[in-house]
Amino acid sequence: MNSFTTMIVNGDDLILHALKEDIPGEDITTNAVISENKRGQVQLLCKQDGVIAGLEVFKRVFQLLDDTTEMKALFKDGDEVKSGDLLAIVTASVRALLTGERTALNFLQRMSGIATHTRKLVKVLEGTKTRLLDTRKTTPNMRIFEKYAVKVGGGTNHRFSLSDGVLLKDNHIAAAGGVKEAVRLAKEYVPFVCKIEVEVENREMLEDALEAGADIIMLDNMNIEDMKEAIQIINGRAESECSGNVTKEDLMALTEIGVDYISCGAVTHSSAILDLSMKNLMVLD
C-alpha cells in the first residue's frame, strides 16, 4: 500500500485522533460564548514565504467538525506562497472554525514547513541525476502527512514502512553474522522482485555487499573522499545512496561524485513550520 492510498484509508482516523487530543470533552471556551446555529467565515493568511502543503488536510479538520464546511482555496499544494497572501476562505459553523483552528493549522504549518525545506534542497540538485530521499525519521502518527509533504516539495519517498523493502542496517548485519550472510538470508526470504539495500560503513563491507549481490548500497556516515572512492568501486554494479547528517552545503559535493540518492532525515525531523494564521473571522448569521 503506497503512501497516498494509506492517506485516503487512514487520514480521517489520524485527524480525528488529533482532534480528540485537543478536545477530550468539549471546547468549553467556544461553547460558552457561541451558539450552535451561528455560521461564520474566516481567512487563511500566509505570514512567511514558502511552499504550501496540506490544504485538503486543513479543510478536512473542519469538515469532520461540520459537514457543511466549504473552502475556497486560492492556491494549491506545491505552490510557492508569499507573506501576506490570502490562501483560502473557510465557511462553516463558528464553533467548528474556532474549535478546529489549532489542529488544522498544526497540520498545515507542519506539512508546509517540510515542503518548503524540501524544495530548497531539491533546487540545489536541479540538473543532476541525484534524487533527494526522505527517511522514516518522522513524527509518530504523522508519517503519511509528512511524507506527502516531501513529495509536494519535490523530494522522493524512501520506504514508507518496514513492510516496503529490505534495508539491512548495522544491527541487522551484526545479528545475521555479516554482510554476505545477511544478504543471503534476505534473498532467500523475499520475492526476487524485491530490491535489497545494504548499509555499509567501510570498504570491506562495501565489497562484501557487492559480492553478495546487493541492489542498493547505502554509504553511511562516510566523508566525501571515502564516498568518492566507494562510487568508483561500485562502478554501476549497484545503485548508490549516501546518508548521515547531510546538510544543504554537502549536496553539490555529493552530486559531483555521482551518487544516485541522498537520504536526508532532516526534512521531516528538523523542518521549521511555515507561519500561517486564521484571521478576520466574520459571523454570517
N, C-alpha and C positions, 0 to 999 in steps of 0.2 A: 504494500500500500504506500503510494508516494505521499509527500507532504501535503499536496493540495487536496488529495482525496481525504486524508486524515483531517485536514482543517474543516472540510464540509461535514464529516461524520461527527467529529468531537468538538468543533468550535463552540457550539451553544453550551455544552456541558462545562467547558472551561470558563466561558464568560459568566455563566450562572454561578460557578464556584467563586469567581472574583466578586460578583455582586453580593453573594451570601457572606463573604468575608467582611464586606463593608456594611451590610445591612442584616445582621443576625436576627434582629427582631423587626424594627421599623426605623425609618428616618424621623426621629422624634422632632427635630427642628423644623423640617419642612411640613410634616403633618400637623404640627401645632399652628402654623400660620397660613397654610394654603389649603383651600377646599379642594375636594376631589375633582370637581367639574371644571376647573379653570384650565384653559389651554393657553400655550404661550409659544413664543418664537425666540430663538437665540442665535447669535452669530459665533462661528468658529473662526478665530483670528490667529494668524501666524505672527510670532514675535521674534523670529530668528530665521536667517537664511538656511535653507537645507533642502532635503528631499522628503516628500510626504509619502507615508506608507501606513495602511491600516484604516482607510476611510470607511470601508464596509464593516470592519470590526467595531469602529467607533459608533456607526449608525445602529448596529445590531444590539449594542448595550441598551439603547433607548427603546428599540423595538421589543426587547424582552420585558421591559417595564411597561410599555404601552404599545399595543399592536397597531395603533393608528398613526404611529410616528411617520413623518415624512422628512426627507432631507434633500435639499438642493445642493449638490456638490459642484463647485466652480473649478475644481482641479481633480485629477485622477492620480491613483498611486503611481509613483515613479516620476511625477512632475517635480521640477525644481521650483521652490517657492521662496518668496522674499518676505522679510519682516514688514508687517503692515498689510499683507494680503488677506482678503476675505476668502476663506477656504470653503465655507459651506454655511447654509442656513438650515437649522433644525426646528421643526414644528412638532410639538407633542403636548401632552398634559404638562402643566407647570411642575407638578410633583415629580414626574419622570425626568424632566430636564434637570431639576435640582438634585434629585437623588442619584441619578446616574452620572452626573458630571465628572466626579473624580475618577471613577472606574473607567469611563470612556476615554478621558484624557490620559490616564495612565497607560492604557493600551496604545493609543495613537502616538503619544510622545515617545514612548519606548521604541516602538516599531520605526517611527520616522528617524529617530536618532541613529538606529542601526543602519537604516537605508542611507542616511547621509554619510556616515563614516565609511560604509562600504563603497559608495560612489567615489569618494575621494581617493581611495586606494585603487579602485578599478581604473580610474583615469590615468594613474601612473603606469599601468600595464598596457594601455592602448597601443596598438601597433606591434605588439609582441605575441608570441604563441602562448605565453604563460597565463593561466587562469587562477583567479583567487577563490579559495575554498573556505567555507566556514568549518566549524567543528561541533562536537556535542557539548561544548562548554557553554551551556545555555541555562537560563533561569528555570528552575523546576516548574513544570506545568505551563511554561511559555514557549516551548520549543517550536511548535507549529507556527506561532506568530513571529518569532524571532528569525527562523529560517526563511519564512516567506519574505520578511523584510530584507534579508540578504539578497534574495533573488530580485526584489524590486530595485535594490541599489546596484544591480549588475553583477553580483557575485554568483558563485556556483555552490550548490549544496553538496557537501560530502555525505557520509552516511547520515540518514535521518534517525536511525536507531541501531541497536546491536543486532537486529534481525536482518539488516540490509546488506551486509557484506562482511568479508573476513579481513580483519586488521590485526595482525599479530604484533603486539607491543612487547616491551621488555619483560613484563611479568608472565605473559603467555609463553614467551620463548624460554624463560628460565624454568617454568613449570613443566614444559614439554621436553626439556633436556637439550635445547639448542635450536638454532635456526633451521637447519636441514630437517630435523625431526618434526618441528612444529609445522613446517610447510608440508611435509609428507602426510602427517595426520590430517591436516586441513584438506588436502587434495582427496584423501580417502573419504572424508566426511561430506563435503559439499558437492553439489552438482558441477559438472565440468564447465558449465556456462558461467559459474561464479568466479569473479576475479579474486586473487589473493594478494593482499598488500602486506608488506613486512617492514617494520620499523628497524632501522639499523643505526648504530652509533659509531661504527669504525669500519675500516677496510675489510677486516676479516669477516665481519657479519655481512657486509655487502657482497663479498664474493660467495659466501655460503648461500645467501638468498638467491643470487643469480644462478648458481649451480643447481639449486633445488627447483628452479622454475617459477619464482615469484613473478607476478604480473606487474606489480607496482612496488617501487622501493621508496620508502619514506626516510629521508635523510634528517635525522633528529638531532637538533642542538649542535650541529657542526658549524665551524667557521667557514667563511667564504672560500678559502683556499682548499679546505678539505672537500667541500661540496663540488668545487670545480673539478678536482681530481676524480671524485665519485661519478660525476656525469660522464667523464671521459671513459671510465671503466665500464659503466652501463652501456654506453655506445649504442643506444636504441634497442637493447635486448629486453628492456622493461620500461614502463613509464616511470617518471621521477616526480617526487613530491618533497618539498622541504617544509620543515616545521620547527617551531621553537622560538617563541618571543620575537616574531618577525615584526619589524616596525616599518613605517612608510619609507624611511630612509634606506632600508635594506632592499626594497623592492627592485629598483633598477639594477642593482648589482646582481641580484638573483636571476633576473631575466637575461642578463648578459652571459651567464654561464650556461643557459639553455635548459633550465628546469621547466618541467611541464606544468606543475601545480605548486602553488604556495598556500598552505593552510594557515589560517590566522584566527585563533580563538578570540582575539581582542574585539573583533567586530560584533560579537554577541556579549562577551562578558565585560567589556570596558567602554562601550559606546555611551557617550553622554546623551541625555534626552534632547529632543528638539523642543524648544519653548513654544507652547501653544496655549491658547486660553479660550474660554467661552465667555462672551461679553454681550452687553446690551440686551438683556432679557426683557421681552415685551409681553405683557399679558394681553391676550386677544379677546377674551370674553370673561 
